[in-house]
């Protein structure tokens, strides 16, 4: 019998001065059995950084056909495709062909650094691809905020992000690896 996803509820307040976006969202996240808290928190960060009424979580790890998050217009065309982790070159090329904008949030260990070094020359010719890196220390600090019921605030200003719950605040800095 297959393991089922673990459900997380997140009440998210976003104050993004860079985009003039100020909203609250009640989110339900299904964490795949093979997904870590670290990856889930990076997905949640990606949502906060790109929040929009049409941005939704994809099926993620359970399917190769959908990204972790995406935003479609009223015609069904994909405006934004967001992946978390280390997608392979084939997936990135497919995403760049299907979406107006593709963003990858790479995080964590030395394997992520090696992936970024290896993928950068291969995808620099893609004009609609942005890759951002999150250090292992930061992604691990965000993991400490993960709970089944979360009340988080995201404050974005001048490219920096403060993620906070009632007890802790994590300063997130994003390193651009490949920018569209």
Backbone as a ProteinNet text record, in pm:
[ID]
protein_1_A
[PRIMARY]
XXXXXXXXXXXXXXXXXXXXXXXXXXXXXXXXXXXXXXXXXXXXXXXXXXXXXXXXXXXXXXXXXXXXXXXXXXXXXXXXXXXXXXXXXXXXXXXXXXXXXXXXXXXXXXXXXXXXXXXXXXXXXXXXXXXXXXXXXXXXXXXXXXXXXXXXXXXXXXXXXXXXXXXXXXXXXXXXXXXX
[TERTIARY]
83.6	0	88	57.2	136.1	111.1	215.1	201.4	127.5	51.8	-23.8	51.4	15.1	75.5	36	124.9	96.6	45.3	-64.7	-126.8	-76.9	-35.8	7.1	-84.6	-119.6	-198.7	-109.9	-115.9	-32.9	-116.8	-118	-175.7	-57.7	-58.8	56.9	18.1	92.7	76.9	199.1	173.4	281.8	280.5	395.4	416.6	536.8	510	615.3	624.2	715.2	728.8	792.1	866.2	926.8	820.8	711.3	604.6	476.1	475.6	353.6	240.9	273.3	176.8	160.3	38	8.9	-118.2	-102.6	-217.9	-196	-307.5	-305.3	-357.9	-301.1	-342.4	-357.4	-461.9	-479.2	-445.6	-334.9	-285	-290	-315	-306.1	-197.4	-96.4	14.2	11.3	20	32.1	179.6	239.6	381.3	391.5	446.8	467	552.1	530.4	609.9	760.5	805.4	949.3	999.9	910.8	951.6	992.5	1096.3	1143	1074.7	1081.5	1032.1	1108.7	1237.4	1320.8	1266	1238	1186.4	1048.9	964.5	830.9	838.6	929.9	943.8	999.5	1082.4	1130.4	1014.5	927.8	807.7	720.4	704.3	623.7	688.3	819.1	891.3	868.6	876.7	853.6	712.6	615.4	478.5	475.6	537.5	535.3	603.3	709.7	783.3	710.5	620.2	548.8	397.4	352.5	209.6	124.4	16.5	-77.9	-205	-317.9	-444.8	-451.7	-374.5	-378.2	-264.5	-175.1	-63.5	-113.4	-86.3	-131.2	-17	-28	67	32.8	135.1	115.6	120.9	115.5	122.4	263.1	358.3	495.6	562.1	610.4	688.9	610.8	480	401.3	381.6	422	410.4	521.9	566.3	669.2	609.2	479.8	413.7	381.4	390.3	356	472	482.8	586.2	539.9	625.5	587.4	480.9	491.5	391.2	378.5	259.2	242.6	127.6	134.7	32.2	-7.1	-136.1	-187.5	-276.8	-285.8	-377.7	-516.5	-609.5	-748.1	-764.5	-670.1	-677.2	-613	-547.2	-478.5	-330.8	-282.5	-139.8	-62	52.5	133.6	217	188.7	264.3	390.7	379.6	490.3	499.9	619.3	649.4	758.5	733.3	832.3	865.9	995	1043.3	1135.1	1137.5	1221.7	1316.4	1443.3	1539.5	1637	1654	1753.8	1694.5	1605	1546.8	1652.5	1633.8	1731.9	1712.7	1812.8	1812.7	1691.4	1653.3	1538.1	1410.4	1390.5	1271.8	1273.8	1390.7	1401	1374.2	1426.5	1400.3	1251.6	1189.8	1046	968.1	1004	936.7	954.3	1075.9	1102.4	1023.2	995.9	916.2	767	722.3	579.6	537.1	627.3	590.1	655.4	589.8	645.2	767.7	761.1	871.7	890	1015.5	1049.3	1145.9	1116.5	1203	1233.5	1361.3	1404	1466.7	1423.8	1483.9	1565.7	1697.3	1790.1	1832.8	1838.7	1868.6	1955.3	2015.2	2075	2220.7	2247.9	2380.5	2475.4	2591.8	2693.7	2645.3	2556.4	2505.1	2426.9	2359.9	2289.2	2388.9	2498.9	2602.2	2660	2686.1	2738.3	2636.6	2508	2402.5	2402.3	2408.6	2407.5	2527.3	2643.6	2762.8	2750.6	2691.5	2676.1	2567.6	2459.8	2344.4	2357.9	2432.3	2441.4	2482.3	2588.8	2625.5	2520.4	2448.9	2352.2	2225.2	2192	2063.1	2075.9	2196.6	2211.4	2148.7	2131.8	2069.9	1917.6	1858.6	1713.7	1680.9	1611.3	1585	1477.9	1399.8	1291.3	1317	1442.2	1477.8	1554.8	1512.4	1583.2	1610.1	1734.4	1770.5	1823.1	1766.4	1809.7	1853.4	1957.8	2013	1983	1953.5	1931.3	2033.4	2111.5	2216.6	2155.8	2237.4	2195.7	2159.6	2234.7	2208.5	2069.4	2035.8	1906.3	1791.6	1806.9	1698.5	1678.5	1786.6	1773.9	1707.2	1737.2	1673.5	1523.4	1484.5	1340.9	1272.1	1344.7	1288.2	1239.6	1306.4	1266.1	1128.5	1081.2	949.6	837.1	873.3	773.2	693.7	562.5	469.6	345.9	266.8	145.3	48.8	44.1	-34.6	60.4	80.2	177.9	108.9	158.2	116.6	244.5	266.5	393	371.3	469.7	467.9	594.7	576.8	686.7	694.2	808.3	831.4	942.9	912.6	1009	1040.9	1169.5	1212.6	1354.6	1374.7	1505.7	1570.8	1490.3	1542.5	1570.7	1548.7	1566.3	1429.8	1425.7	1300.1	1319.1	1226.6	1222.8	1103	1128.6	1023	1013.4	892.7	879.1	754.2	766	649	646.7	572.5	560.5	690.5	783.3	903.3	1033.7	1041.2	1168.4	1151.3	1262.2	1268.4	1391.8	1373.9	1483.9	1500.8	1623	1654.1	1698.4	1626.5	1655.9	1717.8	1834.6	1895.2	1902.3	1866.2	1863.3	1978.2	2058.9	2171.9	2127.1	2134.6	2098.7	2206.9	2165.5	2259.1	2249	2127.9	2099.9	1978.9	1989	1876.4	1825.6	1692.5	1629.8	1646.4
-118.2	0	124.4	216.7	339	433.3	502.9	602.8	723.4	788.8	906.5	1034	1139.7	1270.2	1319.4	1394.3	1458.4	1598.6	1635	1764.2	1867.6	1981.6	2095.2	2212.9	2288.2	2410.2	2528.9	2629.8	2748.1	2873.5	2955.3	3088.6	3181.1	3244	3319.4	3464.8	3554.8	3698.1	3744.5	3807.7	3850.8	4002.7	4062.2	4206	4219.9	4235.6	4242.4	4385.3	4462.2	4602.5	4612.6	4510.6	4512.7	4504.2	4433.6	4418.2	4492.1	4559.8	4622.1	4521.2	4407.3	4299.3	4276	4291.9	4277.2	4194.4	4067.1	3977.7	3871.2	3811.1	3693.6	3576.2	3458.9	3337.9	3225	3147.5	3024.2	2910.5	2842.6	2741.4	2602.7	2504.9	2365.1	2303.1	2247.8	2185.3	2035.6	1960.6	1816	1781.8	1730	1693.3	1546.2	1521.1	1385.3	1307.8	1176.9	1099.9	1111.7	1132.1	1143.4	1286.8	1382.1	1521.4	1554.2	1635.4	1676	1806.7	1836.5	1965.7	2080.1	2058.8	2161.7	2197.7	2098.2	2122.4	2188.2	2142.3	2200	2348.1	2383.1	2523.1	2609.3	2552.7	2627.1	2646.6	2546.4	2563.1	2676.1	2680.2	2785.1	2922.6	2929.5	3053.5	3097.1	3003.7	3035.1	3090	3032.7	3085.3	3230.4	3256.9	3393.3	3493	3451.4	3542.5	3572	3484.1	3499.8	3504.6	3526.2	3517.8	3598.2	3534.3	3591.1	3508.9	3568.5	3495.7	3371.6	3366.5	3251.2	3151.9	3179.1	3089.3	2972.6	2850.3	2731.1	2630.1	2543.1	2433.9	2325.9	2271.1	2159.1	2029	1920.1	1788.6	1756.7	1835.5	1826.1	1692.2	1629.4	1507.1	1389	1394.1	1279.4	1276.1	1379.6	1380.4	1463.1	1419.1	1493.5	1599.2	1596.7	1686.6	1823.8	1836.5	1962.9	2012.7	2144	2200.9	2199.6	2248.7	2261.9	2369.7	2478.2	2585.1	2633.7	2680.4	2741.5	2837.9	2925	3027.1	3025.8	3011.7	3010	3131.3	3176.3	3285	3226.5	3311.2	3266	3171.3	3170.5	3079.7	2944.9	2932	2808.9	2810.1	2917.4	2929.1	2947.9	2883.6	2889.1	3016.7	3103.3	3227.7	3208.2	3125.8	3107.5	2960.7	2906	2767.7	2773.7	2718.8	2722.6	2581.1	2548.4	2420.3	2446	2349.5	2355.5	2236.9	2261.2	2152.1	2156.3	2040.4	2024.8	1955.5	2022.3	1958.1	1935.1	1829.6	1802.1	1895.6	1895.1	1986.7	1964.3	1840.5	1809.7	1872.9	1861	1920.3	2072.9	2132.6	2278.2	2326.3	2255.8	2294.8	2283.8	2178.4	2159.3	2272.9	2305.3	2413.9	2546.2	2574.2	2700.1	2708.4	2595.2	2593.7	2610.9	2572.9	2578.3	2704.4	2767.5	2879.2	3009.8	3119	3250.8	3276	3234.8	3254	3126.4	3085.3	2967	3010.5	2969.9	3002.1	2872.6	2852.8	2737.1	2787.4	2729.7	2758.5	2636.5	2650.3	2545.2	2570.6	2466.4	2485.8	2372.3	2398	2291.8	2261.9	2135.2	2076.5	2102.5	2038.4	2051.7	1995.7	1897.8	1845.5	1953.8	2042.1	2153.5	2249.8	2273.4	2360.2	2298.7	2169.9	2101.3	2103.4	2086.2	2093.7	2232	2336.7	2473.2	2497.8	2451.5	2469	2394.7	2277.3	2197.4	2245.9	2296.2	2335.2	2476.3	2562.2	2701.8	2719.4	2656.4	2675.5	2619.4	2517.3	2453.3	2534.9	2617.5	2687.8	2839.4	2890	3035.4	3089	3003.8	3049.7	3057.4	3008.4	3017.2	3155.1	3234.5	3373.5	3389.1	3286.8	3298.7	3218.5	3184.2	3102	3182.5	3170.9	3230	3119.7	3107.9	3011.2	3089.9	3061.4	3127.6	3022.4	3053	2958.9	3004.4	2907.3	2930	2844.1	2903.7	2828.9	2723.3	2624.8	2516	2568.9	2666.6	2721.4	2786.5	2858.9	2927.1	2827.3	2731	2633.7	2549.8	2517.9	2444.6	2529.7	2659.1	2748.4	2757.7	2761.7	2765.1	2635.9	2524.9	2395.2	2398	2474.1	2483.4	2548.1	2619.7	2684.3	2590.3	2472.9	2379.9	2313.5	2325.8	2262.3	2223	2132.2	2090.6	2207.1	2299.2	2421.7	2538.4	2616.9	2725.6	2859.8	2958.9	3097.7	3176.3	3206.3	3265.5	3400.9	3487.2	3614.5	3622.7	3673.4	3693.6	3841.6	3900.8	4040.9	4046.6	4104.5	4112.8	4259.4	4290.4	4427.9	4425.6	4495.2	4507.8	4371.4	4274.7	4143.7	4052.3	4098.4	4014.3	3973.7	3857.8	3804.9	3770	3815.7	3776.7	3685.5	3564.5	3466.9	3452.5	3469.3	3467.2	3392.5	3326.2	3276	3348.4	3299.9	3369.4	3368	3274.1	3259.1	3297.3	3271	3289.1	3368.7	3430	3499.8	3451.6	3424.4	3379.3	3480.1	3528.2	3617.4	3531.1	3543.6	3466.2	3557.5	3520	3590.1	3491.7	3541	3457.5	3496.3	3400.4	3424.8	3397.5	3495.8	3468	3383	3274.2	3186.7	3211	3206	3237.6	3327.8	3443.4	3537.3	3555.5	3554.6	3574.2	3718.4
0	0	0	-86.4	-99.4	17.4	56	160	105	190.7	148.5	184.5	115.7	142.2	280.9	343.3	471	440.8	502.9	477	577.8	525.7	606.3	574.2	674.3	656.7	690.7	603.5	626	606.1	708	697	669.2	551.3	504.7	481.7	544.2	520.5	441.8	327.7	240.5	229.4	259.5	240.6	148.7	20.4	-79.3	-131.9	-75.7	-118	-256.9	-298.4	-430.8	-541.2	-514.1	-614.1	-575.2	-461.8	-408.7	-395.2	-335.4	-316.3	-166.4	-116.5	26.1	39.1	73.5	81.3	187	228.2	314.4	234	258.1	188.5	289.5	275.2	351.4	256.4	281.5	189.1	250.2	165.4	202.4	116.5	181.4	110.5	135.8	29.2	40.3	24.9	132.1	126	89	-28.5	-79	22.2	38.2	135.3	115.3	-7.7	-30.8	-21.7	2.5	13.2	156.5	169.3	302	343.6	471.8	519.9	454.1	431.3	369.3	230.5	149.3	14.5	19.5	110.3	123.1	161	250.9	291.7	178.2	92.2	-24.9	-122.6	-136.9	-221	-167.3	-37.2	25.3	5.8	15.7	-12	-156.5	-249	-390.9	-411.5	-341.4	-350.8	-304.1	-190.5	-135	-228.5	-293.7	-381.1	-512.1	-550.9	-678.1	-658.6	-537	-505.5	-603.5	-644	-739.8	-725.4	-757.6	-742.6	-830.6	-938.6	-1029	-1003.7	-908.6	-879.2	-794.5	-838.9	-766.6	-756.7	-658.2	-643.8	-745.6	-809.7	-901.3	-823.5	-895.8	-832.1	-785.7	-833.2	-783.4	-806.4	-699.9	-709.6	-766.7	-761.6	-807.2	-958	-1029.8	-1175.6	-1238.6	-1355.1	-1428	-1518.7	-1536.5	-1631.3	-1572.9	-1442	-1377.9	-1293	-1280.8	-1193.5	-1047.3	-961.3	-820.4	-802.5	-877.7	-879.4	-1022.5	-1056.3	-1187.2	-1187.7	-1285.8	-1303.8	-1451	-1474.2	-1611.5	-1632.1	-1756.9	-1787	-1814.4	-1849.8	-1869.2	-1987.2	-2079.4	-2193.8	-2164.5	-2050	-2013.8	-2047.7	-2109.2	-2139	-2008.8	-2000.6	-1878.6	-1879.3	-1782.5	-1769	-1685.9	-1581.5	-1488.4	-1448.4	-1458.5	-1421.9	-1317	-1197.8	-1089.8	-1046.3	-1048.9	-998.3	-879.6	-788.2	-670	-674.8	-651	-647	-761.6	-826.1	-930.3	-1053.1	-1125.1	-1243.3	-1350.4	-1429.4	-1534	-1653.4	-1740.6	-1854.3	-1944.5	-1965.8	-2052.5	-1997	-1867.6	-1804	-1817.8	-1797	-1807.7	-1950.4	-2048.1	-2187	-2220.1	-2171.6	-2193.6	-2128	-2003.6	-1931.4	-2004.5	-2051.4	-2122.5	-2252.2	-2312.7	-2434.1	-2409.2	-2291	-2259	-2186.7	-2111.7	-2023.9	-2068.6	-2035.5	-2063.2	-1976.9	-1849.5	-1756.1	-1674.5	-1656.3	-1577.1	-1467.3	-1343.9	-1230.4	-1155.5	-1124	-1045.7	-916.6	-804.4	-674.5	-634.1	-643.7	-606.8	-462.5	-383.7	-242	-190.5	-77.7	1.2	-22.5	-31.2	-16.1	-132	-121.3	-225.3	-358.5	-357.5	-484.6	-558.7	-487.1	-551.2	-614.2	-546.4	-601.7	-728.4	-726.1	-844.4	-958.1	-924.8	-1026.9	-1090.8	-1008.9	-1061.8	-1152.9	-1110.8	-1193.5	-1325.7	-1322.8	-1443.7	-1536.8	-1481	-1562.5	-1618.6	-1552.5	-1594.2	-1740.8	-1787.6	-1928.8	-2025.3	-1981.9	-2070.8	-2089.3	-1991.3	-1998.9	-2014.3	-2024.3	-2036.6	-2164.5	-2263.2	-2387.3	-2378.2	-2271.3	-2251.9	-2196.5	-2272.7	-2235	-2128.1	-2103.8	-2007.1	-1879.5	-1852.7	-1737	-1634.1	-1508.4	-1395.5	-1294.2	-1249.2	-1146.2	-1027.3	-910	-786.6	-686.7	-613.1	-515.6	-374.1	-290.4	-147.7	-74.2	12.4	82.1	174	203.9	292.5	431.5	479.4	612.3	617.7	511.6	507.9	492.9	402.2	383.3	509.5	579.7	705.5	813.1	815.8	913	886.3	758.9	726.1	767.1	763.7	802.1	946.7	1030.3	1171.3	1187.6	1085.1	1090.1	1047.9	994.2	942	1054.8	1045.7	1138.9	1060.5	1113.8	1043.4	1025.6	1121.8	1110.9	1132.5	1026.3	1032	1014.6	1085.5	1068	1039.2	911.4	868.6	803.6	822.7	750.2	666.1	544.6	450.7	419.7	447.4	416.1	313.3	197.3	87.9	64.1	69.6	45.3	-9.5	-119.8	-183.1	-209.1	-250.4	-285.8	-168.9	-47.7	70.2	123	187.6	239.4	386.2	469	609.3	625.6	674.1	699.4	850.5	903.1	1048.9	1091.8	1205.9	1277.2	1411.3	1507.1	1635.4	1715.3	1685.1	1766.3	1695.3	1565.8	1495.1	1366.5	1325.1	1197.1	1122.7	993.5	908.8	796.2	779.5	668.6	550.6	439.3	319.7	215	168.5	56.1	-60	-177	-296.7	-387.2	-421.7	-511.6	-654.7	-742.8	-881.8	-947.4	-1011.1	-1079.8	-1229.5	-1281.6	-1420.7	-1420	-1480.2	-1480.7	-1622.2	-1635.1	-1765.5	-1810
[MASK]
++++++++++++++++++++++++++++++++++++++++++++++++++++++++++++++++++++++++++++++++++++++++++++++++++++++++++++++++++++++++++++++++++++++++++++++++++++++++++++++++++++++++++++++++++++

